[in-house]
Amino acid sequence: MNEVAGDLLGLSLTDILYQNRKSDVFDRTLLSSSAIFAIEYALAQTLIGNGVEPALVLGASLGVYCSICVADCLKADKALATVIGQSRIFEERCEPGFMLALLASPRLYSDSPVLHRNSEIAALNYSGHFVISARQPDLQQIESFLRDREITYYRLPVSLPFHTRWTEPARSATLALFESLQFAPPQLSVVCCGQASPRDAITPAFLWASLRECIDFERTILRLELQGPHRYIDVGPMGTLATFLKYLLPPTSQSRVHSVMTPLGGDLKRLRELLTAARTSG
């Protein structure tokens, strides 16, 4: 994959991952999307190589690319090239924007004209956490509203209003990019948090929907829980979805939750603990 990144970006993946300081804002879509995919796929392959075989793969937004690669629908180098091409299209065609994570009930959105007139819900994560996306000119008004009402929120490190109508200008070019791909049938059950149900086939329309539709993580997990307990392993670079699961899973759930990478460090220690737990208890 390093060669693909070098040819298309003029940078190696290691340059992208390690040349930025922790204090730097890493919100350039072209670079951050490539880095996220590379990290998720590498960690997934590390787990598989150590005997942790997935029964299904669950993707949220950009994570769908890792999911379909692990399910053998698409080769990793093709997926990375597609991530890069898609990112360029979004940067060229979509107006600048932002995403805010709100620690509040999603009811706040429908009850607040400032929010539902100027933003869209991009993700529903659990009863006390959702994400909105909006255009850059509306940032000050929305943040002032949230501060005045003492709503806890934080900005996500992005520069575009993903999962909203403001990405529609990228639709036709992105679909054309997807239509150039050939997808093999999934060898594992592939679940997308935009649709909350397994996919029998990967299509351009499905990939576009994973980028455009609201992420309904809560509904997706609750549907999976109806099938019985799972061992959820978050291969993302921040362990964010694993954190959401701790708030989302019912008290009676027998499922287990693992993350490897978090901003707190100790990644190798958590990886060793996960491998030990998986080998001893299945």
DRENPA-3360 file (N, C-alpha, C; in nm, 2 decimals, always signed):
BEGIN
1 = MNEVAGDL = +0.08/-0.12/+0.00/+0.00/+0.00/+0.00/+0.09/+0.13/+0.00 ~ +0.21/+0.12/+0.05/+0.29/+0.23/+0.05/+0.32/+0.28/-0.09 ~ +0.34/+0.19/-0.18/+0.36/+0.23/-0.32/+0.24/+0.30/-0.38 ~ +0.12/+0.26/-0.34/+0.00/+0.32/-0.39/-0.01/+0.46/-0.34 ~ +0.02/+0.48/-0.21/+0.02/+0.61/-0.15/+0.12/+0.70/-0.22 ~ +0.24/+0.64/-0.24/+0.35/+0.72/-0.30/+0.32/+0.77/-0.44 ~ +0.26/+0.68/-0.52/+0.22/+0.71/-0.65/+0.11/+0.82/-0.66 ~ +0.01/+0.81/-0.57/-0.10/+0.89/-0.58/-0.10/+1.02/-0.50;
9 = LGLSLTDI = -0.02/+1.01/-0.39/-0.01/+1.13/-0.30/+0.13/+1.20/-0.30 ~ +0.23/+1.12/-0.35/+0.36/+1.18/-0.34/+0.42/+1.17/-0.20 ~ +0.35/+1.09/-0.11/+0.39/+1.07/+0.03/+0.38/+0.92/+0.06 ~ +0.46/+0.87/+0.15/+0.44/+0.73/+0.19/+0.34/+0.73/+0.31 ~ +0.28/+0.62/+0.34/+0.19/+0.61/+0.45/+0.26/+0.64/+0.58 ~ +0.38/+0.60/+0.59/+0.46/+0.62/+0.72/+0.48/+0.77/+0.73 ~ +0.51/+0.84/+0.62/+0.52/+0.99/+0.63/+0.39/+1.05/+0.68 ~ +0.28/+1.01/+0.63/+0.15/+1.06/+0.67/+0.13/+1.04/+0.82;
17 = LYQNRKSD = +0.16/+0.92/+0.86/+0.13/+0.88/+1.00/+0.22/+0.94/+1.11 ~ +0.35/+0.95/+1.07/+0.45/+0.99/+1.17/+0.51/+1.13/+1.16 ~ +0.48/+1.20/+1.05/+0.54/+1.33/+1.04/+0.46/+1.44/+1.12 ~ +0.33/+1.41/+1.15/+0.25/+1.50/+1.23/+0.27/+1.48/+1.38 ~ +0.29/+1.60/+1.44/+0.30/+1.59/+1.59/+0.16/+1.57/+1.65 ~ +0.15/+1.52/+1.77/+0.02/+1.50/+1.84/-0.06/+1.63/+1.85 ~ +0.01/+1.74/+1.86/-0.06/+1.87/+1.88/-0.11/+1.93/+1.75 ~ -0.07/+1.87/+1.63/-0.12/+1.92/+1.50/-0.26/+1.88/+1.48;
25 = VFDRTLLS = -0.34/+1.97/+1.41/-0.47/+1.94/+1.37/-0.46/+1.86/+1.24 ~ -0.51/+1.74/+1.24/-0.50/+1.64/+1.13/-0.63/+1.63/+1.06 ~ -0.67/+1.73/+0.99/-0.81/+1.73/+0.93/-0.81/+1.74/+0.78 ~ -0.70/+1.72/+0.71/-0.70/+1.72/+0.57/-0.76/+1.59/+0.52 ~ -0.87/+1.59/+0.46/-0.95/+1.47/+0.42/-0.86/+1.37/+0.34 ~ -0.79/+1.42/+0.25/-0.71/+1.34/+0.16/-0.60/+1.26/+0.24 ~ -0.54/+1.32/+0.34/-0.44/+1.25/+0.42/-0.50/+1.17/+0.53 ~ -0.59/+1.23/+0.60/-0.65/+1.16/+0.72/-0.73/+1.03/+0.68;
33 = SSAIFAIE = -0.80/+1.04/+0.57/-0.87/+0.92/+0.52/-0.78/+0.81/+0.49 ~ -0.67/+0.84/+0.42/-0.57/+0.74/+0.38/-0.51/+0.68/+0.51 ~ -0.48/+0.76/+0.60/-0.42/+0.71/+0.73/-0.51/+0.62/+0.81 ~ -0.64/+0.66/+0.82/-0.74/+0.58/+0.89/-0.76/+0.45/+0.83 ~ -0.77/+0.44/+0.70/-0.79/+0.31/+0.63/-0.66/+0.23/+0.65 ~ -0.55/+0.28/+0.64/-0.42/+0.20/+0.65/-0.41/+0.14/+0.79 ~ -0.44/+0.23/+0.90/-0.43/+0.18/+1.03/-0.53/+0.07/+1.06 ~ -0.66/+0.09/+1.02/-0.76/-0.01/+1.05/-0.73/-0.14/+0.98;
41 = YALAQTLI = -0.69/-0.13/+0.85/-0.66/-0.26/+0.78/-0.54/-0.33/+0.84 ~ -0.44/-0.26/+0.87/-0.32/-0.32/+0.93/-0.35/-0.39/+1.06 ~ -0.43/-0.32/+1.14/-0.46/-0.38/+1.27/-0.55/-0.50/+1.26 ~ -0.65/-0.49/+1.16/-0.73/-0.61/+1.14/-0.65/-0.73/+1.09 ~ -0.55/-0.71/+1.00/-0.47/-0.81/+0.95/-0.37/-0.87/+1.06 ~ -0.33/-0.78/+1.15/-0.25/-0.82/+1.26/-0.33/-0.92/+1.35 ~ -0.45/-0.89/+1.38/-0.53/-0.98/+1.46/-0.56/-1.11/+1.39 ~ -0.59/-1.10/+1.26/-0.62/-1.22/+1.19/-0.49/-1.31/+1.18;
49 = GNGVEPAL = -0.38/-1.25/+1.16/-0.25/-1.32/+1.15/-0.22/-1.39/+1.29 ~ -0.28/-1.34/+1.40/-0.25/-1.40/+1.53/-0.37/-1.49/+1.57 ~ -0.45/-1.53/+1.48/-0.55/-1.63/+1.51/-0.69/-1.57/+1.55 ~ -0.71/-1.44/+1.55/-0.84/-1.38/+1.58/-0.92/-1.36/+1.46 ~ -1.00/-1.46/+1.42/-1.08/-1.46/+1.30/-1.21/-1.40/+1.32 ~ -1.25/-1.30/+1.24/-1.38/-1.24/+1.26/-1.50/-1.33/+1.21 ~ -1.61/-1.32/+1.28/-1.73/-1.39/+1.23/-1.81/-1.30/+1.14 ~ -1.80/-1.17/+1.16/-1.86/-1.06/+1.08/-1.77/-0.94/+1.09;
57 = VLGASLGV = -1.79/-0.85/+0.99/-1.72/-0.72/+1.00/-1.82/-0.61/+1.00 ~ -1.80/-0.51/+1.08/-1.89/-0.40/+1.10/-1.82/-0.27/+1.06 ~ -1.87/-0.19/+0.97/-1.81/-0.07/+0.93/-1.90/+0.05/+0.95 ~ -1.84/+0.16/+1.00/-1.90/+0.29/+1.01/-1.83/+0.39/+0.93 ~ -1.90/+0.45/+0.83/-1.84/+0.55/+0.75/-1.72/+0.50/+0.67 ~ -1.61/+0.56/+0.68/-1.49/+0.52/+0.61/-1.45/+0.38/+0.65 ~ -1.49/+0.33/+0.77/-1.45/+0.20/+0.81/-1.51/+0.09/+0.73 ~ -1.61/+0.12/+0.64/-1.66/+0.02/+0.55/-1.56/-0.03/+0.46;
65 = YCSICVAD = -1.46/+0.05/+0.42/-1.35/+0.01/+0.33/-1.27/-0.10/+0.39 ~ -1.24/-0.09/+0.52/-1.17/-0.19/+0.59/-1.25/-0.32/+0.60 ~ -1.38/-0.30/+0.62/-1.47/-0.42/+0.63/-1.48/-0.50/+0.51 ~ -1.49/-0.43/+0.39/-1.50/-0.51/+0.27/-1.37/-0.57/+0.22 ~ -1.26/-0.51/+0.27/-1.13/-0.57/+0.24/-1.11/-0.70/+0.32 ~ -1.15/-0.69/+0.45/-1.14/-0.81/+0.54/-1.23/-0.92/+0.49 ~ -1.34/-0.88/+0.43/-1.44/-0.98/+0.38/-1.40/-1.03/+0.24 ~ -1.28/-0.99/+0.19/-1.23/-1.03/+0.06/-1.32/-0.98/-0.06;
73 = CLKADKAL = -1.38/-0.87/-0.04/-1.46/-0.81/-0.15/-1.37/-0.73/-0.24 ~ -1.26/-0.67/-0.19/-1.18/-0.58/-0.26/-1.04/-0.59/-0.20 ~ -0.94/-0.58/-0.29/-0.80/-0.58/-0.25/-0.77/-0.45/-0.18 ~ -0.67/-0.45/-0.08/-0.64/-0.34/+0.00/-0.58/-0.22/-0.09 ~ -0.50/-0.26/-0.19/-0.44/-0.15/-0.27/-0.55/-0.08/-0.35 ~ -0.65/-0.15/-0.40/-0.76/-0.09/-0.47/-0.84/+0.00/-0.38 ~ -0.86/-0.05/-0.26/-0.94/+0.02/-0.16/-0.87/+0.15/-0.13 ~ -0.74/+0.15/-0.10/-0.66/+0.27/-0.07/-0.67/+0.37/-0.19;
81 = ATVIGQSR = -0.65/+0.32/-0.31/-0.66/+0.41/-0.42/-0.80/+0.47/-0.43 ~ -0.90/+0.40/-0.40/-1.04/+0.45/-0.40/-1.06/+0.55/-0.29 ~ -1.01/+0.53/-0.17/-1.02/+0.62/-0.07/-0.95/+0.76/-0.11 ~ -0.84/+0.75/-0.17/-0.76/+0.87/-0.21/-0.84/+0.94/-0.32 ~ -0.90/+0.86/-0.42/-0.97/+0.93/-0.53/-1.10/+0.99/-0.47 ~ -1.17/+0.92/-0.39/-1.29/+0.97/-0.33/-1.26/+1.10/-0.24 ~ -1.15/+1.10/-0.17/-1.12/+1.22/-0.09/-1.09/+1.34/-0.18 ~ -1.03/+1.32/-0.29/-1.00/+1.43/-0.38/-1.13/+1.49/-0.43;
89 = IFEERCEP = -1.22/+1.40/-0.47/-1.35/+1.44/-0.52/-1.43/+1.53/-0.41 ~ -1.43/+1.48/-0.29/-1.50/+1.55/-0.18/-1.43/+1.69/-0.16 ~ -1.30/+1.69/-0.16/-1.23/+1.82/-0.14/-1.26/+1.92/-0.25 ~ -1.27/+1.87/-0.37/-1.29/+1.96/-0.48/-1.43/+2.00/-0.50 ~ -1.53/+1.92/-0.46/-1.67/+1.95/-0.49/-1.75/+1.99/-0.38 ~ -1.71/+1.97/-0.25/-1.80/+2.00/-0.14/-1.74/+2.12/-0.07 ~ -1.84/+2.21/-0.02/-1.79/+2.33/+0.05/-1.74/+2.29/+0.19 ~ -1.65/+2.37/+0.24/-1.60/+2.34/+0.38/-1.70/+2.34/+0.48;
97 = GFMLALLA = -1.68/+2.26/+0.58/-1.77/+2.24/+0.69/-1.71/+2.18/+0.82 ~ -1.79/+2.14/+0.91/-1.74/+2.09/+1.04/-1.83/+1.98/+1.09 ~ -1.79/+1.91/+1.19/-1.87/+1.81/+1.26/-1.85/+1.83/+1.41 ~ -1.96/+1.83/+1.48/-1.95/+1.85/+1.63/-2.02/+1.73/+1.69 ~ -1.95/+1.67/+1.79/-2.00/+1.56/+1.87/-2.06/+1.62/+2.00 ~ -2.19/+1.59/+2.02/-2.26/+1.65/+2.13/-2.29/+1.54/+2.24 ~ -2.26/+1.57/+2.36/-2.30/+1.48/+2.47/-2.43/+1.53/+2.52 ~ -2.53/+1.48/+2.45/-2.67/+1.52/+2.48/-2.76/+1.42/+2.41;
105 = SPRLYSDS = -2.89/+1.42/+2.45/-2.99/+1.34/+2.38/-3.01/+1.40/+2.24 ~ -3.03/+1.31/+2.14/-3.07/+1.36/+2.01/-3.19/+1.44/+2.01 ~ -3.28/+1.44/+2.11/-3.40/+1.52/+2.12/-3.36/+1.67/+2.11 ~ -3.24/+1.70/+2.16/-3.19/+1.84/+2.15/-3.20/+1.89/+2.01 ~ -3.17/+1.81/+1.91/-3.16/+1.85/+1.77/-3.30/+1.90/+1.73 ~ -3.40/+1.81/+1.75/-3.54/+1.84/+1.70/-3.60/+1.96/+1.78 ~ -3.56/+1.98/+1.90/-3.61/+2.08/+1.99/-3.55/+2.22/+1.97 ~ -3.44/+2.22/+1.89/-3.36/+2.35/+1.88/-3.36/+2.39/+1.73;
113 = PVLHRNSE = -3.43/+2.50/+1.70/-3.43/+2.55/+1.56/-3.29/+2.58/+1.51 ~ -3.20/+2.64/+1.59/-3.07/+2.67/+1.55/-3.00/+2.55/+1.49 ~ -3.02/+2.43/+1.55/-2.96/+2.31/+1.51/-3.03/+2.25/+1.38 ~ -3.16/+2.23/+1.39/-3.22/+2.16/+1.28/-3.24/+2.25/+1.16 ~ -3.22/+2.38/+1.17/-3.22/+2.46/+1.05/-3.08/+2.48/+0.98 ~ -2.98/+2.46/+1.06/-2.84/+2.49/+1.01/-2.75/+2.37/+1.01 ~ -2.80/+2.26/+1.05/-2.71/+2.14/+1.05/-2.79/+2.01/+1.03 ~ -2.73/+1.90/+1.01/-2.79/+1.77/+1.00/-2.73/+1.67/+1.10;
121 = IAALNYSG = -2.81/+1.58/+1.14/-2.75/+1.47/+1.23/-2.67/+1.38/+1.14 ~ -2.54/+1.36/+1.17/-2.45/+1.28/+1.10/-2.44/+1.14/+1.16 ~ -2.46/+1.13/+1.29/-2.44/+1.00/+1.36/-2.52/+1.00/+1.49 ~ -2.58/+0.89/+1.51/-2.66/+0.86/+1.64/-2.58/+0.74/+1.71 ~ -2.51/+0.77/+1.81/-2.42/+0.68/+1.87/-2.48/+0.60/+1.99 ~ -2.54/+0.68/+2.08/-2.61/+0.62/+2.19/-2.70/+0.73/+2.25 ~ -2.78/+0.70/+2.35/-2.89/+0.79/+2.39/-2.83/+0.93/+2.44 ~ -2.71/+0.93/+2.48/-2.65/+1.06/+2.52/-2.54/+1.11/+2.44;
129 = HFVISARQ = -2.53/+1.07/+2.31/-2.42/+1.12/+2.22/-2.47/+1.11/+2.08 ~ -2.46/+1.22/+2.01/-2.48/+1.23/+1.86/-2.39/+1.33/+1.80 ~ -2.38/+1.33/+1.67/-2.29/+1.41/+1.59/-2.37/+1.49/+1.49 ~ -2.34/+1.62/+1.48/-2.40/+1.70/+1.37/-2.29/+1.75/+1.27 ~ -2.34/+1.77/+1.15/-2.25/+1.83/+1.05/-2.31/+1.96/+0.99 ~ -2.23/+2.05/+0.96/-2.29/+2.18/+0.90/-2.18/+2.25/+0.82 ~ -2.22/+2.36/+0.75/-2.13/+2.44/+0.67/-2.05/+2.53/+0.76 ~ -1.93/+2.56/+0.72/-1.83/+2.64/+0.80/-1.89/+2.78/+0.84;
137 = PDLQQIES = -1.97/+2.85/+0.76/-2.02/+2.98/+0.80/-2.12/+2.97/+0.92 ~ -2.17/+2.85/+0.95/-2.27/+2.84/+1.06/-2.20/+2.79/+1.19 ~ -2.07/+2.78/+1.19/-2.00/+2.73/+1.31/-2.02/+2.82/+1.43 ~ -2.00/+2.95/+1.41/-2.00/+3.04/+1.53/-2.14/+3.04/+1.59 ~ -2.25/+3.05/+1.51/-2.38/+3.05/+1.56/-2.41/+2.92/+1.64 ~ -2.38/+2.81/+1.59/-2.41/+2.68/+1.65/-2.33/+2.67/+1.78 ~ -2.20/+2.70/+1.78/-2.12/+2.69/+1.90/-2.17/+2.78/+2.01 ~ -2.21/+2.90/+1.97/-2.26/+3.00/+2.07/-2.39/+2.94/+2.13;
145 = FLRDREIT = -2.48/+2.88/+2.05/-2.60/+2.82/+2.10/-2.57/+2.71/+2.20 ~ -2.47/+2.63/+2.17/-2.44/+2.52/+2.26/-2.37/+2.57/+2.39 ~ -2.29/+2.67/+2.38/-2.22/+2.72/+2.50/-2.33/+2.79/+2.59 ~ -2.42/+2.86/+2.53/-2.52/+2.93/+2.61/-2.61/+2.84/+2.69 ~ -2.63/+2.72/+2.64/-2.71/+2.62/+2.70/-2.63/+2.51/+2.78 ~ -2.50/+2.54/+2.79/-2.40/+2.46/+2.86/-2.41/+2.31/+2.82 ~ -2.42/+2.29/+2.68/-2.41/+2.16/+2.62/-2.27/+2.13/+2.60 ~ -2.22/+2.01/+2.65/-2.09/+1.97/+2.62/-2.07/+1.92/+2.48;
153 = YYRLPVSL = -1.97/+1.97/+2.41/-1.95/+1.92/+2.27/-1.80/+1.93/+2.24 ~ -1.76/+1.87/+2.13/-1.62/+1.89/+2.08/-1.62/+1.87/+1.93 ~ -1.53/+1.94/+1.87/-1.52/+1.94/+1.73/-1.44/+1.81/+1.68 ~ -1.49/+1.75/+1.58/-1.41/+1.64/+1.52/-1.31/+1.69/+1.42 ~ -1.20/+1.62/+1.41/-1.09/+1.67/+1.32/-1.12/+1.65/+1.17 ~ -1.22/+1.72/+1.12/-1.25/+1.71/+0.98/-1.28/+1.85/+0.93 ~ -1.27/+1.86/+0.80/-1.29/+2.00/+0.74/-1.41/+2.00/+0.64 ~ -1.49/+1.89/+0.64/-1.60/+1.88/+0.55/-1.73/+1.83/+0.63;
161 = PFHTRWTE = -1.85/+1.87/+0.59/-1.97/+1.82/+0.66/-2.02/+1.69/+0.61 ~ -1.95/+1.58/+0.65/-1.98/+1.45/+0.60/-2.12/+1.40/+0.65 ~ -2.17/+1.30/+0.58/-2.30/+1.24/+0.61/-2.42/+1.34/+0.61 ~ -2.41/+1.43/+0.52/-2.52/+1.53/+0.51/-2.55/+1.56/+0.36 ~ -2.65/+1.65/+0.34/-2.68/+1.69/+0.20/-2.57/+1.77/+0.14 ~ -2.48/+1.83/+0.22/-2.38/+1.91/+0.16/-2.27/+1.83/+0.09 ~ -2.28/+1.69/+0.10/-2.19/+1.61/+0.02/-2.24/+1.57/-0.11 ~ -2.37/+1.61/-0.14/-2.43/+1.57/-0.26/-2.36/+1.61/-0.39;
169 = PARSATLA = -2.29/+1.73/-0.39/-2.22/+1.76/-0.51/-2.11/+1.66/-0.55 ~ -2.07/+1.58/-0.46/-1.97/+1.47/-0.49/-2.03/+1.34/-0.54 ~ -2.16/+1.33/-0.54/-2.23/+1.21/-0.56/-2.19/+1.15/-0.70 ~ -2.21/+1.22/-0.81/-2.20/+1.16/-0.94/-2.05/+1.11/-0.97 ~ -1.96/+1.20/-0.93/-1.82/+1.16/-0.96/-1.77/+1.04/-0.87 ~ -1.82/+1.04/-0.74/-1.79/+0.93/-0.65/-1.85/+0.80/-0.70 ~ -1.97/+0.80/-0.74/-2.04/+0.68/-0.80/-1.96/+0.63/-0.92 ~ -1.92/+0.72/-1.01/-1.84/+0.68/-1.12/-1.71/+0.61/-1.08;
177 = LFESLQFA = -1.65/+0.66/-0.98/-1.53/+0.60/-0.93/-1.56/+0.46/-0.88 ~ -1.67/+0.45/-0.80/-1.70/+0.32/-0.75/-1.74/+0.22/-0.86 ~ -1.80/+0.27/-0.96/-1.85/+0.18/-1.07/-1.73/+0.12/-1.15 ~ -1.61/+0.18/-1.13/-1.49/+0.12/-1.20/-1.43/+0.00/-1.13 ~ -1.49/-0.02/-1.01/-1.44/-0.13/-0.93/-1.51/-0.26/-0.95 ~ -1.45/-0.37/-0.93/-1.51/-0.50/-0.93/-1.51/-0.56/-0.79 ~ -1.62/-0.59/-0.74/-1.64/-0.64/-0.60/-1.66/-0.79/-0.60 ~ -1.58/-0.87/-0.53/-1.61/-1.01/-0.51/-1.72/-1.03/-0.41;
185 = PPQLSVVC = -1.79/-1.14/-0.41/-1.89/-1.17/-0.31/-1.83/-1.17/-0.17 ~ -1.89/-1.12/-0.07/-1.84/-1.12/+0.07/-1.82/-1.26/+0.12 ~ -1.70/-1.28/+0.18/-1.67/-1.41/+0.24/-1.71/-1.41/+0.39 ~ -1.74/-1.29/+0.44/-1.79/-1.27/+0.58/-1.92/-1.19/+0.57 ~ -2.00/-1.19/+0.67/-2.11/-1.10/+0.68/-2.06/-0.96/+0.70 ~ -2.10/-0.87/+0.61/-2.06/-0.73/+0.61/-2.18/-0.64/+0.66 ~ -2.16/-0.57/+0.77/-2.27/-0.49/+0.82/-2.22/-0.34/+0.82 ~ -2.31/-0.25/+0.77/-2.28/-0.11/+0.77/-2.37/-0.04/+0.86;
193 = CGQASPRD = -2.31/+0.06/+0.94/-2.39/+0.13/+1.04/-2.48/+0.23/+0.98 ~ -2.48/+0.25/+0.85/-2.57/+0.34/+0.78/-2.70/+0.26/+0.75 ~ -2.69/+0.13/+0.74/-2.81/+0.05/+0.70/-2.85/-0.06/+0.81 ~ -2.76/-0.09/+0.90/-2.78/-0.17/+1.01/-2.82/-0.31/+0.98 ~ -2.79/-0.36/+0.86/-2.82/-0.50/+0.82/-2.71/-0.55/+0.73 ~ -2.69/-0.69/+0.73/-2.59/-0.75/+0.65/-2.61/-0.73/+0.50 ~ -2.50/-0.73/+0.43/-2.50/-0.71/+0.28/-2.47/-0.85/+0.21 ~ -2.55/-0.88/+0.11/-2.52/-1.00/+0.03/-2.42/-0.96/-0.08;
201 = AITPAFLW = -2.41/-0.84/-0.12/-2.32/-0.79/-0.22/-2.28/-0.65/-0.20 ~ -2.17/-0.61/-0.25/-2.12/-0.48/-0.23/-2.14/-0.41/-0.37 ~ -2.20/-0.29/-0.37/-2.23/-0.22/-0.49/-2.19/-0.08/-0.48 ~ -2.18/+0.00/-0.59/-2.15/+0.14/-0.58/-2.25/+0.22/-0.49 ~ -2.38/+0.18/-0.51/-2.48/+0.25/-0.43/-2.46/+0.23/-0.28 ~ -2.43/+0.11/-0.24/-2.40/+0.08/-0.10/-2.29/+0.16/-0.05 ~ -2.18/+0.17/-0.12/-2.06/+0.24/-0.08/-2.10/+0.39/-0.06 ~ -2.17/+0.45/-0.16/-2.21/+0.59/-0.15/-2.30/+0.61/-0.03;
209 = ASLRECID = -2.39/+0.52/-0.01/-2.48/+0.53/+0.11/-2.40/+0.53/+0.24 ~ -2.29/+0.45/+0.25/-2.21/+0.45/+0.37/-2.14/+0.58/+0.40 ~ -2.12/+0.66/+0.30/-2.06/+0.79/+0.31/-2.17/+0.90/+0.33 ~ -2.28/+0.88/+0.27/-2.38/+0.99/+0.27/-2.49/+0.98/+0.38 ~ -2.53/+0.86/+0.42/-2.64/+0.84/+0.52/-2.59/+0.87/+0.66 ~ -2.68/+0.90/+0.74/-2.65/+0.91/+0.89/-2.60/+0.78/+0.94 ~ -2.50/+0.78/+1.03/-2.45/+0.66/+1.09/-2.54/+0.63/+1.21 ~ -2.61/+0.52/+1.21/-2.69/+0.48/+1.32/-2.63/+0.37/+1.39;
217 = FERTILRL = -2.53/+0.40/+1.47/-2.45/+0.30/+1.54/-2.54/+0.23/+1.65 ~ -2.62/+0.31/+1.72/-2.71/+0.25/+1.82/-2.80/+0.14/+1.77 ~ -2.87/+0.17/+1.66/-2.97/+0.08/+1.60/-2.89/-0.05/+1.55 ~ -2.78/-0.03/+1.49/-2.70/-0.14/+1.44/-2.66/-0.23/+1.55 ~ -2.60/-0.18/+1.66/-2.56/-0.27/+1.77/-2.67/-0.34/+1.83 ~ -2.78/-0.27/+1.86/-2.90/-0.33/+1.92/-2.95/-0.44/+1.84 ~ -2.95/-0.43/+1.70/-2.99/-0.54/+1.62/-2.89/-0.66/+1.62 ~ -2.76/-0.63/+1.63/-2.67/-0.74/+1.64/-2.68/-0.81/+1.78;
225 = ELQGPHRY = -2.71/-0.74/+1.88/-2.73/-0.80/+2.01/-2.85/-0.90/+2.02 ~ -2.94/-0.88/+1.93/-3.05/-0.98/+1.92/-3.01/-1.11/+1.88 ~ -2.89/-1.12/+1.81/-2.84/-1.25/+1.76/-2.76/-1.32/+1.87 ~ -2.74/-1.26/+1.98/-2.66/-1.32/+2.09/-2.53/-1.24/+2.12 ~ -2.45/-1.28/+2.22/-2.33/-1.21/+2.25/-2.22/-1.21/+2.15 ~ -2.15/-1.10/+2.14/-2.04/-1.09/+2.05/-1.91/-1.04/+2.13 ~ -1.80/-1.07/+2.06/-1.67/-1.00/+2.11/-1.65/-0.89/+2.01 ~ -1.68/-0.77/+2.05/-1.66/-0.65/+1.96/-1.51/-0.60/+1.97;
233 = IDVGPMGT = -1.44/-0.59/+1.86/-1.31/-0.54/+1.86/-1.30/-0.42/+1.77 ~ -1.27/-0.31/+1.83/-1.25/-0.18/+1.76/-1.11/-0.17/+1.70 ~ -1.10/-0.17/+1.57/-0.97/-0.15/+1.50/-0.94/-0.01/+1.46 ~ -1.02/+0.09/+1.50/-1.00/+0.23/+1.47/-0.88/+0.28/+1.55 ~ -0.83/+0.40/+1.50/-0.71/+0.46/+1.56/-0.74/+0.53/+1.69 ~ -0.86/+0.54/+1.73/-0.89/+0.61/+1.86/-0.97/+0.53/+1.96 ~ -1.02/+0.41/+1.92/-1.10/+0.33/+2.01/-1.24/+0.40/+2.04 ~ -1.29/+0.48/+1.96/-1.41/+0.56/+1.99/-1.53/+0.47/+1.99;
241 = LATFLKYL = -1.54/+0.38/+1.90/-1.66/+0.29/+1.89/-1.67/+0.20/+2.01 ~ -1.55/+0.16/+2.06/-1.55/+0.07/+2.18/-1.60/+0.15/+2.30 ~ -1.57/+0.28/+2.31/-1.62/+0.36/+2.42/-1.77/+0.37/+2.41 ~ -1.82/+0.40/+2.28/-1.97/+0.41/+2.27/-2.04/+0.28/+2.31 ~ -1.98/+0.16/+2.28/-2.04/+0.04/+2.32/-2.06/+0.02/+2.47 ~ -1.96/+0.08/+2.55/-1.97/+0.07/+2.69/-2.09/+0.14/+2.75 ~ -2.14/+0.24/+2.68/-2.26/+0.32/+2.72/-2.38/+0.26/+2.65 ~ -2.37/+0.19/+2.54/-2.48/+0.14/+2.46/-2.53/+0.00/+2.50;
249 = LPPTSQSR = -2.44/-0.09/+2.53/-2.48/-0.23/+2.55/-2.57/-0.24/+2.68 ~ -2.68/-0.31/+2.67/-2.77/-0.33/+2.78/-2.69/-0.40/+2.90 ~ -2.73/-0.37/+3.02/-2.67/-0.43/+3.14/-2.67/-0.58/+3.13 ~ -2.77/-0.64/+3.07/-2.77/-0.79/+3.06/-2.69/-0.85/+2.95 ~ -2.63/-0.77/+2.87/-2.55/-0.82/+2.76/-2.43/-0.90/+2.80 ~ -2.40/-1.01/+2.74/-2.29/-1.09/+2.77/-2.17/-1.06/+2.67 ~ -2.19/-0.96/+2.58/-2.09/-0.93/+2.49/-1.97/-0.87/+2.56 ~ -1.85/-0.88/+2.49/-1.73/-0.82/+2.54/-1.68/-0.72/+2.44;
257 = VHSVMTPL = -1.61/-0.62/+2.49/-1.57/-0.50/+2.41/-1.42/-0.48/+2.43 ~ -1.35/-0.47/+2.31/-1.20/-0.44/+2.32/-1.17/-0.33/+2.22 ~ -1.07/-0.25/+2.27/-1.00/-0.16/+2.18/-0.85/-0.18/+2.19 ~ -0.78/-0.14/+2.09/-0.63/-0.16/+2.09/-0.57/-0.02/+2.09 ~ -0.61/+0.07/+2.00/-0.55/+0.20/+1.99/-0.64/+0.30/+2.06 ~ -0.58/+0.39/+2.15/-0.65/+0.50/+2.21/-0.55/+0.61/+2.22 ~ -0.60/+0.73/+2.25/-0.51/+0.85/+2.27/-0.43/+0.83/+2.40 ~ -0.46/+0.74/+2.48/-0.40/+0.72/+2.61/-0.27/+0.64/+2.61;
265 = GGDLKRLR = -0.24/+0.58/+2.49/-0.12/+0.50/+2.48/-0.14/+0.36/+2.53 ~ -0.04/+0.28/+2.55/-0.05/+0.14/+2.59/-0.11/+0.05/+2.49 ~ -0.09/+0.08/+2.36/-0.16/+0.00/+2.26/-0.11/-0.14/+2.25 ~ +0.03/-0.16/+2.26/+0.08/-0.29/+2.26/+0.04/-0.38/+2.37 ~ +0.02/-0.32/+2.49/-0.02/-0.39/+2.61/-0.17/-0.44/+2.59 ~ -0.25/-0.35/+2.53/-0.39/-0.39/+2.51/-0.40/-0.50/+2.40 ~ -0.31/-0.49/+2.30/-0.31/-0.59/+2.19/-0.27/-0.72/+2.25 ~ -0.17/-0.73/+2.34/-0.13/-0.86/+2.40/-0.25/-0.91/+2.48;
273 = ELLTAART = -0.31/-0.83/+2.56/-0.42/-0.87/+2.64/-0.54/-0.93/+2.56 ~ -0.57/-0.86/+2.45/-0.67/-0.91/+2.36/-0.64/-1.04/+2.30 ~ -0.52/-1.06/+2.25/-0.48/-1.19/+2.19/-0.49/-1.30/+2.30 ~ -0.45/-1.27/+2.42/-0.46/-1.37/+2.52/-0.60/-1.41/+2.55 ~ -0.69/-1.31/+2.57/-0.83/-1.33/+2.60/-0.90/-1.41/+2.48 ~ -0.86/-1.37/+2.36/-0.93/-1.44/+2.25/-0.89/-1.59/+2.24 ~ -0.76/-1.61/+2.27/-0.71/-1.75/+2.26/-0.76/-1.84/+2.37 ~ -0.78/-1.78/+2.49/-0.82/-1.86/+2.60/-0.98/-1.88/+2.61;
281 = SG = -1.05/-1.79/+2.56/-1.20/-1.80/+2.57/-1.27/-1.80/+2.44 ~ -1.20/-1.78/+2.33/-1.27/-1.79/+2.20/-1.35/-1.67/+2.17;
% end
